[in-house]
Structure formats: C-alpha cells, structure tokens
Amino acid sequence: MPKMKTNRSAAKRFKLTGTGKLKRSKAYKSHILTKKSAKRKRNLRRPAMTDDSNVKNMLKILPYLK
C-alpha cells in the first residue's frame, strides 16, 4: 500500500496539542486592521481550538499528525 499524502496547506495551519486537540490560528488578522479595535486584534492573536465537528475531516487530511 502506498504512503498517504499529507495536505501541506493544512499541515502549516494546524498543530496538535498535548491533550490531542487541534490548535489553529484565528482569521481576520492579516489586513484592514485600522478599523478593528485593539481588544479585537489582541483576542485574534490567541490560538483557538478546531471545532469537534471538523476534527474528523482534519485528521483525515493530516494522517501523520498523531
């Protein structure tokens, strides 16, 4: 059986935490930042966990993450 290919774009965006959850960075932080408040931009810096409904599909395209 051939090796499975990792989706490289997903591999760069998701990391696995120590407890096995998928960590991701938040969107809306790259441009048009002048109209966003400092509080909103500060909260966008923090990582977020991937929703449970998406984890199954994410692990399918990241076969060697675990």
C-alpha positions as CSV (number, residue, x, y, z in Angstrom):
1,M,0.0,0.0,0.0
2,P,1.4,3.4,-0.9
3,K,2.1,6.1,1.6
4,M,-0.7,8.6,2.3
5,K,-0.1,12.2,1.3
6,T,-0.4,15.0,3.9
7,N,-2.3,18.1,2.8
8,R,0.6,20.6,3.1
9,S,-1.6,23.7,3.5
10,A,-3.4,22.1,6.4
11,A,-0.1,20.9,7.9
12,K,1.1,24.5,8.1
13,R,-2.1,25.7,9.7
14,F,-2.8,23.1,12.4
15,K,-0.8,21.8,15.3
16,L,-1.7,19.0,17.8
17,T,-1.8,20.0,21.5
18,G,-0.6,17.7,24.3
19,T,-4.1,16.6,25.0
20,G,-4.7,15.7,21.4
21,K,-6.8,18.6,20.3
22,L,-6.2,20.6,17.1
23,K,-4.9,24.1,17.5
24,R,-5.4,26.7,14.8
25,S,-4.8,30.4,14.4
26,K,-7.8,32.8,14.1
27,A,-8.8,34.5,10.9
28,Y,-9.2,38.3,10.1
29,K,-5.8,39.3,11.4
30,S,-3.9,39.9,8.2
31,H,-5.1,43.3,6.7
32,I,-7.6,46.1,7.2
33,L,-6.6,46.4,10.8
34,T,-7.2,50.1,11.3
35,K,-11.0,49.7,11.7
36,K,-10.6,46.9,14.3
37,S,-10.3,47.7,17.9
38,A,-7.2,46.9,19.9
39,K,-9.2,44.5,22.1
40,R,-10.4,42.6,19.0
41,K,-6.9,42.4,17.5
42,R,-5.5,41.3,20.8
43,N,-8.1,38.5,21.0
44,L,-7.2,37.4,17.4
45,R,-3.6,36.8,18.5
46,R,-4.6,33.9,20.7
47,P,-4.9,30.4,19.2
48,A,-8.2,28.7,19.0
49,M,-9.2,25.0,19.1
50,T,-10.7,23.4,16.0
51,D,-14.4,22.6,16.4
52,D,-15.3,19.0,17.2
53,S,-17.4,18.7,14.0
54,N,-14.3,19.4,11.8
55,V,-11.7,17.3,13.7
56,K,-12.6,14.0,11.9
57,N,-12.0,15.6,8.4
58,M,-8.9,17.4,9.5
59,L,-7.3,14.2,10.8
60,K,-8.1,12.5,7.5
61,I,-6.1,15.1,5.5
62,L,-3.3,15.0,8.2
63,P,-2.7,11.3,8.5
64,Y,0.7,11.5,10.2
65,L,-0.2,14.2,12.7
66,K,-1.0,11.8,15.6
